[in-house]
Amino acid sequence: MKIFNKRARFEYELTGEKVEAGISLRGAEAKAIRENRADLSQSHVRIMGNEAFLINANIPVPGMKNYNSTETRKLLLHKKEILALATKAKQGKLAIVPIVLYNRNRFVKLELELGKPKRQFEKKESAKKMDIQRDLDLEFKNR
């Protein structure tokens, strides 16, 4: 089971530095993730104090009353990892982006990557390049 953040590569220019983090979840949330009912497209990571939090990740749990599906969830990282991510993000004006949510044995893990936010014209250029590449791939496939 893997849930990808499909907007990450469009919204950010990713650097390639990846970190694996655990997430503090309720039982019903973990079950919903195992059933592929999570969405990372609007989410981001923020470091407050000495803790990292996943903000705005949508994990809907059916049948649960008084439940906010986009609440802030704590990420489980070592202090050195949090400090390293925070300093790299501040120095390079980078954002910490959640890329993939997946299971490792019975644990739910989140893959984080540093990325620089793209401006509007950069998004348009990358979309054009993807369209051209898709057309070329189809052309070569048909030959």
N, C-alpha and C positions, 0 to 999 in steps of 0.2 A: 504494500500500500504506500503510494507516494502521492502527495498533493503538491503541485508546483504553483509558484507565483508567476503567472503568465505575463503580468504587466512589468515585472522587474527588469527584464532586458530592454523593454521599450522605454521605460521611465528613467533608467539609470545606466550609466556606463560603468560596468562592473570591473573591479581591479583583479579579481582572482584569488584574493586572500579569504579563505573560508574557515569558519569556526563552527563546531557542532555544539549545540546547547540542548539541555533538557528543558521541559516546561512543567510548571506546577499546574495541574489540572484537577478537576473534580472527576469522579467516576463516570458520570454520564457524558462528560465532555470527551473523555478518552474513548468511550464506546462510539460516540459520534464520529470521531476522527478515524477509528478503525473501519467505519462504514463509509468513508470518503465524503463526509458532510462538512467539510471545512473550506474556507476561502481566505487566501492570503493576499488577494489582489490590492486591497486598500491598506494593508498593514505596514507597520514600520517598527523599529526598535529604538527605544530611548533609554539612556543611562541617567538615572537619578540617584545621586549620592554614590554609594558603592554597590548598587543593584541595577540589573538590566531588566527592562519590561518590554513585553510584546504588546503593542497598542493597536487596537482596531482590527484584530483578526476575528473573522466571523466564524463561530463554531455553534451552529444552531442545534439545540436539544429539544426534540418534540415532546410535548406533554409536561414540561417543567414550568411551574408557575413562578412569577416574579424573577425571571431569569433574563439577564442582559447578555445576548449572544456575542456582543463586541466588547466585552469588558477587558480591562487591562490584566494581563497574566504575567507572572514573574518567571524570568528565565533563570535556569540553574547553570551558572558558570562559576569557575574559580575566580578568586579575587584578581589574580595576575592576568587572566584572560580579559576580564572586564576593564582593568586598567589599560591594557594594551589596545583594546578596541577603542576606548575613549580617547586616548592620546593620538592614535592614528586618524581617527575621525576629526578631531579638532585641528590637527596639523594640516591635513590635506583638504579640509572643508568637505568631508565625505559623509555620507549617510550609511547607517547600518541597515541592510535590507534583508528580510527573510526570503530565502529562495525556495527551500523544499521542506515540507513537513512529512515525516515518515516514521515507521516503526522499526526499532531495533530490539529484537526479542520481544519483551513485554513493555518496553519503554517507548515513549513518544519523543522523538528528537526533532530539532529544528536546525537547518543549515543556514548560517548567516554569512553574508558577504558584504564587504565595503564597496560602495559605489558612489560615483559623482552624479548628481542629478543633471539630466539633459535639459537643454533649453528647447523651446518650441521648434526652432528651425533645425536643430539637430535631430529631433524626433522625425521630422518630415524627411530629412536626408536618409535616415536609417530605414524608414518605411520604403522609400524609393529603391534603395539597394536591395532590400529583401524581395521586392517585387521583381526586379531585374534578375536576381539570382534564381527565383522560382521559375521565371520564364525560361531561363537558360537550362535549368534542370529538366523541365518538361521537353524542351527542344532536343536535348541529348538523349532523353529517354525514348522519344518517339523515333529516333533514327536507327 
